[in-house]
Amino acid sequence: MQAAVVDVTREEVRDGIAGDDFVLIDVREPQEFAAGHIPGSLSMPLSAFDPADLAAFAGRRIVFSCAAGVRSIHALMMAQAAGLAVNEHYRGGFRDWVMAGEPVER
């Protein structure tokens, strides 16, 4: 049985990346990430995504992000199918972040 999907807001992402227990996983492709990403996010492209790689973040709150919330759902479903207890993604993704005028790292 899959857990419910929880949409995390921009404010929650902003607050979360300031803390130590939050990991924002950006599943966009490497060229997209290199062109600009949310500061503090980690790149794990969906095309090569392996839920086993999330073991490095055990005990931390994992939130997926992409451009607009589609690929992050796919990564979330893959993680859940692998038996991981993760259920959060940034629904608006990088587009929402940029449109709100938040800082971007390159």
Contacts in CASP RR format, 6 or more apart in sequence:
PFRMAT RR
TARGET T0000
AUTHOR 0000-0000-0000
METHOD contacts of the structure
MODEL  1
MQAAVVDVTREEVRDGIAGDDFVLIDVREPQEFAAGHIPGSLSMPLSAFD
PADLAAFAGRRIVFSCAAGVRSIHALMMAQAAGLAVNEHYRGGFRDWVMA
GEPVER
2 77 0 8 1.000
2 80 0 8 1.000
2 81 0 8 1.000
3 80 0 8 1.000
3 85 0 8 1.000
3 86 0 8 1.000
3 87 0 8 1.000
4 87 0 8 1.000
5 73 0 8 1.000
5 76 0 8 1.000
5 87 0 8 1.000
5 88 0 8 1.000
5 89 0 8 1.000
6 87 0 8 1.000
6 88 0 8 1.000
6 89 0 8 1.000
7 88 0 8 1.000
7 89 0 8 1.000
7 90 0 8 1.000
7 91 0 8 1.000
8 63 0 8 1.000
8 88 0 8 1.000
8 89 0 8 1.000
8 90 0 8 1.000
8 91 0 8 1.000
9 90 0 8 1.000
10 90 0 8 1.000
10 92 0 8 1.000
10 96 0 8 1.000
10 97 0 8 1.000
10 100 0 8 1.000
10 102 0 8 1.000
12 63 0 8 1.000
13 24 0 8 1.000
13 38 0 8 1.000
13 63 0 8 1.000
13 65 0 8 1.000
13 90 0 8 1.000
13 97 0 8 1.000
14 102 0 8 1.000
16 22 0 8 1.000
16 24 0 8 1.000
16 61 0 8 1.000
17 24 0 8 1.000
17 38 0 8 1.000
17 39 0 8 1.000
17 40 0 8 1.000
17 41 0 8 1.000
20 60 0 8 1.000
21 59 0 8 1.000
21 60 0 8 1.000
21 61 0 8 1.000
22 60 0 8 1.000
22 61 0 8 1.000
22 63 0 8 1.000
23 42 0 8 1.000
23 57 0 8 1.000
23 60 0 8 1.000
23 61 0 8 1.000
23 62 0 8 1.000
23 63 0 8 1.000
24 38 0 8 1.000
24 40 0 8 1.000
24 41 0 8 1.000
24 42 0 8 1.000
24 63 0 8 1.000
24 65 0 8 1.000
24 90 0 8 1.000
25 41 0 8 1.000
25 42 0 8 1.000
25 44 0 8 1.000
25 54 0 8 1.000
25 62 0 8 1.000
25 63 0 8 1.000
25 64 0 8 1.000
25 65 0 8 1.000
25 75 0 8 1.000
26 33 0 8 1.000
26 37 0 8 1.000
26 38 0 8 1.000
26 41 0 8 1.000
26 42 0 8 1.000
26 43 0 8 1.000
26 44 0 8 1.000
26 65 0 8 1.000
26 66 0 8 1.000
26 94 0 8 1.000
27 44 0 8 1.000
27 45 0 8 1.000
27 46 0 8 1.000
27 49 0 8 1.000
27 64 0 8 1.000
27 65 0 8 1.000
27 66 0 8 1.000
27 71 0 8 1.000
27 72 0 8 1.000
27 74 0 8 1.000
27 75 0 8 1.000
28 37 0 8 1.000
28 43 0 8 1.000
28 45 0 8 1.000
28 46 0 8 1.000
28 66 0 8 1.000
28 67 0 8 1.000
28 71 0 8 1.000
28 94 0 8 1.000
29 45 0 8 1.000
29 46 0 8 1.000
29 47 0 8 1.000
30 43 0 8 1.000
30 45 0 8 1.000
32 67 0 8 1.000
32 94 0 8 1.000
33 41 0 8 1.000
33 43 0 8 1.000
33 45 0 8 1.000
34 106 0 8 1.000
35 106 0 8 1.000
36 94 0 8 1.000
36 104 0 8 1.000
36 105 0 8 1.000
36 106 0 8 1.000
37 43 0 8 1.000
37 94 0 8 1.000
37 104 0 8 1.000
37 105 0 8 1.000
37 106 0 8 1.000
38 65 0 8 1.000
38 94 0 8 1.000
38 97 0 8 1.000
38 102 0 8 1.000
38 104 0 8 1.000
38 105 0 8 1.000
39 103 0 8 1.000
39 104 0 8 1.000
39 105 0 8 1.000
40 105 0 8 1.000
41 65 0 8 1.000
44 53 0 8 1.000
44 75 0 8 1.000
46 66 0 8 1.000
46 71 0 8 1.000
46 74 0 8 1.000
46 75 0 8 1.000
49 75 0 8 1.000
49 78 0 8 1.000
51 78 0 8 1.000
51 79 0 8 1.000
51 81 0 8 1.000
51 82 0 8 1.000
51 83 0 8 1.000
51 84 0 8 1.000
52 82 0 8 1.000
54 62 0 8 1.000
54 79 0 8 1.000
54 84 0 8 1.000
54 86 0 8 1.000
61 88 0 8 1.000
62 79 0 8 1.000
62 86 0 8 1.000
62 88 0 8 1.000
63 88 0 8 1.000
63 89 0 8 1.000
63 90 0 8 1.000
64 72 0 8 1.000
64 73 0 8 1.000
64 75 0 8 1.000
64 76 0 8 1.000
64 79 0 8 1.000
64 86 0 8 1.000
64 88 0 8 1.000
64 89 0 8 1.000
64 90 0 8 1.000
65 72 0 8 1.000
65 89 0 8 1.000
65 90 0 8 1.000
65 93 0 8 1.000
65 94 0 8 1.000
66 72 0 8 1.000
66 75 0 8 1.000
66 93 0 8 1.000
66 94 0 8 1.000
67 93 0 8 1.000
67 94 0 8 1.000
67 95 0 8 1.000
68 92 0 8 1.000
68 93 0 8 1.000
68 94 0 8 1.000
68 95 0 8 1.000
68 96 0 8 1.000
69 89 0 8 1.000
69 90 0 8 1.000
69 91 0 8 1.000
69 92 0 8 1.000
69 93 0 8 1.000
72 89 0 8 1.000
72 90 0 8 1.000
72 91 0 8 1.000
72 93 0 8 1.000
73 89 0 8 1.000
75 89 0 8 1.000
76 86 0 8 1.000
76 87 0 8 1.000
76 88 0 8 1.000
76 89 0 8 1.000
79 86 0 8 1.000
80 86 0 8 1.000
80 87 0 8 1.000
90 96 0 8 1.000
90 97 0 8 1.000
97 104 0 8 1.000
98 104 0 8 1.000
END
